[in-house]
Amino acid sequence: MARRIKVLQLHPDYNIKAHDFADLGEQVFHALPVDRFETVNAFLRGRPTAGQPESRADRSVYFEFSDAQLKGLRIKAMWALYRYCLQEQFDVVICNRFKPVNMLLMLNRWLKIPLCIGIAHGFGEYDRSYRRFQTARLVTKSWRFVGVSPAVREYLLGCQCGFTEANTVAITNAIDIELAERLQLTRAEARASLGLNSQARLIGALGRLVPVKGHIYLIRAFAQLAESYPDVQLAIIGAGREHDRLVEEVKTLGLVGRVHLLGFRENALRYVRAFDIWAMPSLAEGLGLALLEGMSGHLPVIASDVPAMRPLIHGAGGLAVPPADVSALRNALEQYLMLSAERLSEKGEQAYRYLQQEHDIEVFRQQYLDLIESALSEVLK
């Protein structure tokens, strides 16, 4: 029996979810036939505590480096990772985000792993000139790069530091639609679980409460039409450092009882059908999975007109607004709120059909399998 191809996937932090409908690292492992691939998942920081899930990979490794060990020269972390990869003799290493990519770029000068794949999940990682200079010196024929959307791929190519038309592709994020729908509560169940009004028209948003997610602009836009639509409420699922600021904004605008900051919810996708409209006012995104999650709940979408999300919004028949533009966001919300329930539902079904056609998880898995197999055949010639 031929030796299985040995694949390591490297992440900056432990981040395994109980359900992997949108865990794209796990979906890559789904793509690899177990009779031909041996898989290992590794995390630079963190590890699961009792009851938390582990990867579907054959093995998981937790380096548990401290933040300090992953800064500067990272000598201890680099040495530990080097020894581990040397011992295991991987055929393929898949690196998620800048730090793992950067570490393997340096280490593979000596490790000589046949195929390394660096995945860029957003913009800005190579904006600094010294990062571009370093990357350009270290990219070899062993490397392939993936942008999680066409816009992220264009960003990489524009950096002109070793990313080329030949070694850089776009594999658009996707979700397991069938699993996502099985997890979702009904409208009534979701609203009851979240403590939301069963009769209100609800605008929903999901995401970490951090400035780049733009929730404060959504709250301000809602404030401008709240008086005209007394049956409409806004709810945001997520936690983060912006929480207190958003609470104060809600109070200042007189929206207590109309805007609900619901905090972190495990498996937040379960609640998507509680809402009538899905909003994503981010100031920047690589490719916002929360937008796809809203579409999986058959919801019409409003989102910021940033490069990574623009084709999704238009493809779904949604409304694109300039980021941080409160007036435009208010007008988009009102455009949907003026529709009948039946017409709004039709818009949601249009978004769902687009999701099925363009972000199917089986296509995503096949693209990763094809990339690994074709790239391996090239580098091993």
Secondary structure, DSSP 8 states (H G I E B T S, - for coil): ----EEEEEEEEE----SS-SS-HHHHHHHHS-TTTEEEEEEEEE----TT----SSSEEEE----TGGGSTT-HHHHHHHHHHHHHHT-SEEEEESHHHHHHHHHHHHHH--SEEEEEE-SS-TT-SHHHHHHHHHH--TTEEEEESSHHHHHHHHHH-SS--TTTEEE----B-HHHHHHH---HHHHHHHHT--SSSEEEEEES-SSGGG-HHHHHHHHHHHTTT-TTEEEEEEB-STTHHHHHHHHHHTT-BTTEEEEE--TTGGGGGGG-SEEEE--S--SS-HHHHHHHHTT--EEEE--TTTHHHHHHTT-EEE-TT-HHHHHHHHHHHHTS-HHHHHHHHHHHHHHHHHH-BHHHHHHHHHHHHHHHHHHHT-
